Amino acid sequence: MFHPRGPTFWELAEQCLSSTERGYDLLAPKFDYTPFRTPDEILHGVAKILGPPQSIDDALDVCCGTGAVIGILRPLCRRRVVGIDFSRGMLEVARQRFSDEPGEARVELVQQDVLEMDFSEEFDLAVTLGSNGHILPKDEPRFIERIAAALRPGGRFVFVTGEMPPWWSRHYLLSRGFNAAMHMRNLLVRPPFVMFYLTFLLPQARRLLEEHGFDVEVHSPFSGRFQVIKVVVGTKRA
């Protein structure tokens, strides 16, 4: 549908009518050929903010999917990179690709719901890209709480987001239309499929991070079609 090697319309329909976990298991082999995969421009822009190679010990890729972020985290780390995701299919693709990524840090992949992560001050850095729409607003405090628990004092939580676009903009109208369709789907079909747009936006995201013990910086490193995207860096206070 998007790329000759990407999913067909009917494959996407089957995914959408499945649970979130099962849907991503089905999509995993073709996920990297869809627009849902974080663009390389975003990955490279975030990498420049994270720091030089071998500058930290341990990093956590939250909702790692097929492992695109592992490619920028592995050279950064001296010891290990942990990727966590609830989809077995996505983790299998990540496992196949990470051995080809540059860097010498050990890579560990964990199948688990990120809201149930039980790490305790094990990481210097946590990154999530493209996963905000899978966290319901009611679960956002729990999500930040689990990430804060996983970070050492001074550790950073990095993600991309934006601000609410004008209500008359194409971005706003398409996103709200998609969200309405997903709400209707979840009323009619069980189990639900959790994927929404225009979630965890600024300034609300900043406020939530600060309430959970983070000092927050917002960067605008992108231009062109990505200029509305912000990189948020929350540093856990000692």
Phi, psi and omega in degrees: 000316180260331187210149180307332180259005181273181182287151174278170177302318183289328175293321177293324178296317178298319178299313184296331181271002177262175171293166180301313182296310180296323179299319180283333171300317181292321185281338191312311184298338183243006186301320184291353177253021178243163176290351182286339177287136182301126182299150180300326179300321178290316180302313182292323178295318177293320181302323181294332180279332186290329179128178183282166177303147176059032184263349177225169180272303191226139180227152181239125175260107185272128187058060192289340180057228182275006170094019180300321182287333176302327179298330177265340181275325185299316178294338183284337191256145176271331187244296185208156172236128178249126174252131181235135180202154180269354182264117178297322180296317179295320179294326178296319177295318178300320181296324180290331187262334191292335180294341178267353180283147179293156179113162183244356181297145177292138179250127177239136179243130186235127175268112183193152171290127184296338177287349179247014179302138182238027176291148180229101177048053183253350190230150174269341186209136171233134182231139168221131180231123176083011184251354187303325183289351178266359178253116179293148180309321181293340181262355183299317177300319177296320179301311180293322178300317181291323178291318178300320179295328183283339185268144169287158173306133185088352178290156185246142171246122187237132176206169178248145177203199178200195175251161179298124179288163177302145186296338181269357184283155178299318179302313181297311185295318179294318181294315179294324176296317177298315181298319179298318178297321180292320177298318179295316178303317183287338173287330187261335188233135175237145359287165183289160171246118185261105175199111182225156178254166181060047178243157178051051184269164171280147003271358183299321181297319177301313182299318180294319177298315181296324178294336180257021170090026179248142163270136192240134170237144179239125182248149177236076187272355189255159177229180178063222185291346180258009188294340179281349183275131179250146173258120181259130178240111175257125179254123183291125180290147180293000000 
